[in-house]
Amino acid sequence: MSNYDAAKHAGLVLRKLIRENYSSQEAFAEDFGAEIRTVSRYINQGINKVSALQELADFFGIGMENFFMG
């Protein structure tokens, strides 16, 4: 049995994308139009909402599947 957690993995991919494209999580949150605590929760606890994943994928200009293959 695998311990793979897709939501947590998506959070790690988001962390990587932010590090590659922004100076801070705060700068990303401002550009994305989200509260910093929401971004922090996505990174630390994972992203459980498909709609949030789609919004993030669209924002970064990548396919949603990249959050799982990252």
DOZA-58966 format. One record per residue (C-alpha): residue number from 1; residue in three letters; chain; x, y, z. Coordinates in pm, 1 decimal. Example, Ala and Ser with C-alpha at 12.3 -4.5 7.8 and 13.67 -1.06 7.14 Angstrom:
2
+-----+------+-----+----------+----------+----------+
| seq | type | mol |        x |        y |        z |
+-----+------+-----+----------+----------+----------+
|   1 |  ala |   A |   1230.0 |   -450.0 |    780.0 |
|   2 |  ser |   A |   1367.0 |   -106.0 |    714.0 |
+-----+------+-----+----------+----------+----------+
This chain:
70
+-----+------+-----+----------+----------+----------+
| seq | type | mol |        x |        y |        z |
+-----+------+-----+----------+----------+----------+
|   1 |  met |   A |      0.0 |      0.0 |      0.0 |
|   2 |  ser |   A |    131.0 |    343.1 |    -97.7 |
|   3 |  asn |   A |    155.8 |    641.8 |    133.4 |
|   4 |  tyr |   A |    115.6 |    881.8 |   -160.6 |
|   5 |  asp |   A |    -96.7 |   1179.9 |    -65.1 |
|   6 |  ala |   A |   -197.2 |   1372.2 |   -377.5 |
|   7 |  ala |   A |   -310.0 |   1680.4 |   -183.8 |
|   8 |  lys |   A |     20.3 |   1706.3 |      5.2 |
|   9 |  his |   A |    218.0 |   1648.8 |   -314.6 |
|  10 |  ala |   A |     26.1 |   1931.2 |   -484.7 |
|  11 |  gly |   A |    123.9 |   2156.7 |   -193.7 |
|  12 |  leu |   A |    489.6 |   2070.0 |   -241.1 |
|  13 |  val |   A |    464.3 |   2144.7 |   -611.8 |
|  14 |  leu |   A |    305.8 |   2481.0 |   -530.5 |
|  15 |  arg |   A |    596.2 |   2557.4 |   -294.6 |
|  16 |  lys |   A |    839.9 |   2477.3 |   -576.7 |
|  17 |  leu |   A |    653.0 |   2696.1 |   -826.4 |
|  18 |  ile |   A |    647.4 |   2987.0 |   -583.3 |
|  19 |  arg |   A |   1021.0 |   2953.0 |   -511.5 |
|  20 |  glu |   A |   1095.6 |   2949.8 |   -885.7 |
|  21 |  asn |   A |    877.4 |   3248.8 |   -970.3 |
|  22 |  tyr |   A |    846.8 |   3472.9 |   -663.4 |
|  23 |  ser |   A |   1065.6 |   3625.5 |   -397.0 |
|  24 |  ser |   A |    822.5 |   3519.8 |   -123.2 |
|  25 |  gln |   A |    492.9 |   3349.2 |    -49.5 |
|  26 |  glu |   A |    353.1 |   3690.7 |     35.4 |
|  27 |  ala |   A |    439.2 |   3826.1 |   -310.6 |
|  28 |  phe |   A |    272.0 |   3525.0 |   -471.4 |
|  29 |  ala |   A |    -37.3 |   3558.2 |   -251.4 |
|  30 |  glu |   A |    -73.4 |   3922.5 |   -351.7 |
|  31 |  asp |   A |    -42.9 |   3844.3 |   -724.9 |
|  32 |  phe |   A |   -274.1 |   3545.0 |   -699.3 |
|  33 |  gly |   A |   -529.6 |   3739.9 |   -496.6 |
|  34 |  ala |   A |   -532.9 |   3509.3 |   -196.0 |
|  35 |  glu |   A |   -470.4 |   3552.5 |    173.7 |
|  36 |  ile |   A |   -119.8 |   3452.5 |    282.6 |
|  37 |  arg |   A |   -269.5 |   3208.0 |    531.9 |
|  38 |  thr |   A |   -454.1 |   3032.7 |    247.7 |
|  39 |  val |   A |   -132.2 |   2995.6 |     50.7 |
|  40 |  ser |   A |     47.0 |   2873.4 |    363.3 |
|  41 |  arg |   A |   -228.3 |   2619.4 |    428.1 |
|  42 |  tyr |   A |   -207.1 |   2491.7 |     68.7 |
|  43 |  ile |   A |    167.2 |   2445.7 |    103.6 |
|  44 |  asn |   A |    171.0 |   2291.1 |    450.4 |
|  45 |  gln |   A |   -149.9 |   2089.4 |    454.9 |
|  46 |  gly |   A |   -203.2 |   2023.1 |     86.6 |
|  47 |  ile |   A |   -458.9 |   2126.3 |   -172.3 |
|  48 |  asn |   A |   -781.8 |   1928.8 |   -146.9 |
|  49 |  lys |   A |  -1003.7 |   2131.8 |   -377.1 |
|  50 |  val |   A |  -1001.5 |   2056.5 |   -747.3 |
|  51 |  ser |   A |  -1119.2 |   2411.5 |   -818.3 |
|  52 |  ala |   A |   -817.9 |   2553.1 |   -630.5 |
|  53 |  leu |   A |   -582.2 |   2325.8 |   -822.9 |
|  54 |  gln |   A |   -734.8 |   2439.6 |  -1151.4 |
|  55 |  glu |   A |   -703.3 |   2806.8 |  -1054.7 |
|  56 |  leu |   A |   -339.1 |   2758.7 |   -958.5 |
|  57 |  ala |   A |   -260.6 |   2564.1 |  -1276.4 |
|  58 |  asp |   A |   -423.5 |   2835.9 |  -1488.0 |
|  59 |  phe |   A |   -237.4 |   3106.2 |  -1296.2 |
|  60 |  phe |   A |     99.7 |   2941.9 |  -1358.2 |
|  61 |  gly |   A |      8.3 |   2843.8 |  -1715.1 |
|  62 |  ile |   A |     56.9 |   2471.8 |  -1660.0 |
|  63 |  gly |   A |   -167.0 |   2169.0 |  -1686.4 |
|  64 |  met |   A |   -336.2 |   2056.8 |  -1368.0 |
|  65 |  glu |   A |   -169.9 |   1715.2 |  -1403.1 |
|  66 |  asn |   A |    164.9 |   1884.1 |  -1335.6 |
|  67 |  phe |   A |     61.2 |   1923.3 |   -972.9 |
|  68 |  phe |   A |     61.5 |   1545.2 |   -947.6 |
|  69 |  met |   A |    368.1 |   1471.0 |  -1160.2 |
|  70 |  gly |   A |    567.7 |   1776.0 |  -1038.1 |
+-----+------+-----+----------+----------+----------+
